[in-house]
Amino acid sequence: MSIFVLKDGRVQVDPVNLTIPEFREIYDRDLTKDKVTAFNELCYCYHMADYKSVYNNYDDGEKHTKILADYFKGGSFGPDQLILDAIEKYRSLQETPSMRLLKAARKALNKIIEYFNTVDLSERDGKGAIVNRIGDLTKSASDIGKIVESIDKLEEKIKKEQLRETKIRGQAEISDYERRSK
């Protein structure tokens, strides 16, 4: 799923996606002719929710900050309830069981990263002796390599799943209309 299409060399909102109530409300509330605010808000939804987004390597807080910097320069944008609802709808519409597993694995990996960032190598036990965490950390590091490799394999599997869903003979892409009429 994607909110956007490339038409006449320009990225535009896919009209079919405007049938989704949350996306339609975002689009309709921008009363300007050029719909720049709606476009940017839908970009925000896309980049916060789509697993193929280039911002997907960040956790949600950092992702939010980077998207704001790129799409709302100098403006004061905070996602309102409609934007949050649209993000949730987008996530639910694209999510497969494999994708839910990948999301959980990434969340766990971010917790491991946080642990490594905050581990205290000078921690002392109740008797005042330094607790040796080096052995735990080196074992964990080798296990993490396996975890990352597994996550990468799962991500590749999901990409192949998605590719199978969007390709037809001659490697042309199936339009959203054709996909829904299957």
N, C-alpha and C positions, 0 to 999 in steps of 0.2 A: 504494500500500500504506500502511496505517496500523495501528499496534498497537492503537489505541483506537477505541471507538465511543461515541456519545452515546446513553444509554438511561435513560429515566425522568428526564431532566434532569441526569444525572450522567455524567461521563466514566468509562468502564470499559474494562478490557482486553477486546479482541475475542476471544471464546472460540475462534474459528477459528484465530487466530494462536498459540494455545497448543498447536497441533499441530506447530509448529516447535520442534524439540528444545531449542534454546538458550533460547527464550522460556519454554518449559515448565519447564526447570530453574530459571530465575530465579524463576518463580512458585511452584514447589513447595518451594524451599528456605526460603521465608518461611512459617514454621509458625503465624503469628498468624492470627486470624480475619479481621481487616480488610485484610490484605495490603498495608499502607502501604509497607513497605520494598520489596516487589516492584513495586508501582505506581511508586514513585520511581525504582527502578533501570530499569524499562522506559521511564519518561519520559526518563531519562538516555540510554538507547539510542536512543530516537526522536529526541531533539534533537541528538544527536551525528551521527546517520546520515541523517536524512530531509532531502532537499533543500528541502522546503517548510517546515522548521522556522523559527521566528522568530529563532533563534540562528544561522542559516546565514550571516549576513553577517560572522561572525567567523572567524578562523582557528581550528584545532582547540584550541590552547592557551588562547586567550581564551574560546572557546566553553565549554570544560571548566570554567574558573573561574566563569563566569557561571551555568552550569547548577548547579554545586555550591552557589553562593550562593542560588539560588532553590529548590532541592529538598532540600538537605541542610544546612539552617541549623544551625550549631553542631555538626554531626556530623562524624565523621571518615570520609569516604567516599573510597575510591580504587578505581577500577574493577579488579576482579580478572579473571582469564583468561576466566571465563564471560561477564562483561559485554563484554569486548573481542571475544570470539567472536560474541556476539549482535549487536554493532554491525556487525561485518564481514558477518555473514549478512544483516542488514537492508539494508546497502548493496548487496550483490550481488543481492538479490531485487528491488530497485526500479530498478536501474540499466539504462539503455538506452545505445546508442552515443552518442546526443546528450547524454545526461547525463554520460558519461565525458568527452566533449569540453568540456562546460561546467566540469566539475571541474578539468580541466587548465588551462583558460583562467583560472579564478579563482586557481589556484595560481600561475600566471605573473603575474597582476595583483598578487597579494600580494608577489611578489618585486620587482616594479617599485615598489610602495609602499615597501617596505623600502629600496630603492636611494634613492628620493627622501628618505626620512627620514635616511639616513646619508651622502649625498653631501657631500664636503668642498669648499666653494666657495673655500677658502683654500689648496688643495693647490698645492704648488710642484713644478716640474719639476727635472731634474738640475742646472740652472744657477741655481736659486733664484728663477726667475720664477714668478709666480702663473699656474696653468693656468686658462684661461678655459673654464669649464663652462657658462656662461650660455646660449650658443648651442645646445649639446647639450640642455640642460634645456628650453628653450622649444620646440625641435623635438619633443622627446620628449613634452612636455605636449600638443601638438596631436595627435600620433599616439595618445596615450593616450585622448584623447576619442573617437577612432574605435574604439579597442579596446573601451572601455567600452560604447559604443553597440552594437557587434557582440555583446558578451556579453549585453547586455540583450535584443537581438533573439533570440539563441539561447535565453535563459531563457524568453522569451514563447513560442517555438516548443515548448519542452518542456512548458510549462504547458498549451498547447493539446493536445499529444499526450496528456497525462495526463487532461485534461478529456474528450477523445473516448473514452478508455477507461472513464471512470466515469459517463457520462451515457447515458440511454436516452430513449425517447420520453416527452414530458411533462416532461422535465428531471429525472426522478427519478434517484436514484443506483442503480447496479448494486451489489448486495451482493457481498461477497467470495465467497460460495458460488456465486452466479450467474456471477461472473467466472471462477472456476476451472472451471465446468462447460461453458464455451464450447467 
